[in-house]
Amino acid sequence: MSDTFVADNGKEFEVSEHGQIVGTISVDINDLIGLNLEGALDMFAEKLVGSELLTDIAYTPKGVEDGEIIIEIKGNIEMILDNRNDGPSI
């Protein structure tokens, strides 16, 4: 049985036993122009989960729809969960 992860942006993902999630984003080519790899990966993470703390990101372009690139993103959520656990306690 896999766990469910609710991202900072409210999206829900199934989590693999290794802490990995998979989702799809769409990106305007103009948003990619001028970014280096690290900047692109940060943008992918932000679009997928609402946080740049997604790690071990892998991406696979899947197509083009309405002028935007559709990209499948895989990443590890452990750093996001660690950051949540380090937050202030009530």
Backbone torsions as a table, in degrees:
resi	resn	phi	psi	omega
1	MET	NA	133.1	179.8
2	SER	-98.0	154.8	178.0
3	ASP	-86.7	164.1	175.4
4	THR	-110.8	137.7	177.9
5	PHE	-116.0	128.6	174.3
6	VAL	-102.3	115.2	-176.9
7	ALA	-73.7	167.2	179.2
8	ASP	-59.3	-26.4	179.6
9	ASN	-91.6	6.4	176.6
10	GLY	91.1	-9.0	178.9
11	LYS	-71.8	145.5	179.0
12	GLU	-107.8	140.7	-179.5
13	PHE	-136.0	147.2	169.1
14	GLU	-81.8	140.0	-176.8
15	VAL	-108.6	131.4	177.1
16	SER	-73.7	170.5	179.2
17	GLU	-64.2	-15.2	179.6
18	HIS	-101.0	11.1	178.1
19	GLY	79.9	19.0	-178.4
20	GLN	-96.4	144.9	171.8
21	ILE	-123.9	160.8	177.8
22	VAL	-135.6	135.4	176.9
23	GLY	-156.6	173.2	-178.3
24	THR	-120.4	138.5	176.1
25	ILE	-126.6	164.8	171.0
26	SER	-121.5	139.9	-174.8
27	VAL	-132.9	131.4	173.1
28	ASP	-74.5	131.7	-178.6
29	ILE	-55.8	-33.9	179.8
30	ASN	-64.3	-27.3	177.5
31	ASP	-73.5	-23.1	-180.0
32	LEU	-85.5	-28.4	-176.0
33	ILE	-61.5	128.7	177.8
34	GLY	91.9	-8.3	178.5
35	LEU	-87.5	143.2	169.3
36	ASN	-84.5	180.0	-176.4
37	LEU	-60.0	-45.2	-179.7
38	GLU	-61.3	-41.5	178.0
39	GLY	-63.9	-39.8	178.5
40	ALA	-66.1	-43.6	179.4
41	LEU	-63.7	-39.5	176.4
42	ASP	-62.0	-42.2	179.1
43	MET	-64.8	-42.4	177.9
44	PHE	-59.2	-46.2	-179.4
45	ALA	-62.6	-44.6	-179.5
46	GLU	-62.0	-42.7	179.5
47	LYS	-67.6	-35.8	-176.3
48	LEU	-77.6	-48.5	-172.0
49	VAL	-123.4	-2.7	-179.8
50	GLY	78.5	19.7	-179.2
51	SER	-152.7	143.0	176.0
52	GLU	-84.5	4.2	-177.1
53	LEU	-85.1	1.7	173.9
54	LEU	-66.5	132.1	-176.5
55	THR	-119.1	172.9	178.5
56	ASP	50.4	47.2	-175.3
57	ILE	-76.6	131.2	170.8
58	ALA	-122.5	145.3	-177.7
59	TYR	-137.1	146.3	178.5
60	THR	-136.7	114.8	174.8
61	PRO	-62.4	135.9	-177.3
62	LYS	-113.3	-17.3	-179.6
63	GLY	158.5	-169.3	178.5
64	VAL	-129.2	134.5	179.9
65	GLU	-141.2	126.2	-179.4
66	ASP	51.6	38.5	176.9
67	GLY	79.1	5.2	178.7
68	GLU	-114.4	148.1	178.3
69	ILE	-82.2	128.9	176.6
70	ILE	-94.3	124.7	-175.0
71	ILE	-129.2	129.7	172.5
72	GLU	-86.0	129.5	-177.7
73	ILE	-116.9	133.6	171.8
74	LYS	-120.0	139.6	178.8
75	GLY	-162.8	167.0	-178.4
76	ASN	-100.7	134.4	-175.8
77	ILE	-99.1	2.9	-174.6
78	GLU	-56.1	-41.7	-179.2
79	MET	-66.1	-35.2	176.7
80	ILE	-65.3	-45.8	179.7
81	LEU	-64.4	-40.8	177.5
82	ASP	-61.3	-41.7	179.8
83	ASN	-64.5	-38.1	177.6
84	ARG	-65.3	-39.8	-178.9
85	ASN	-70.8	-22.8	179.2
86	ASP	-86.3	-2.9	-177.8
87	GLY	-67.6	172.2	-179.0
88	PRO	-65.2	142.2	177.2
89	SER	-97.2	152.1	-176.9
90	ILE	-101.6	NA	NA
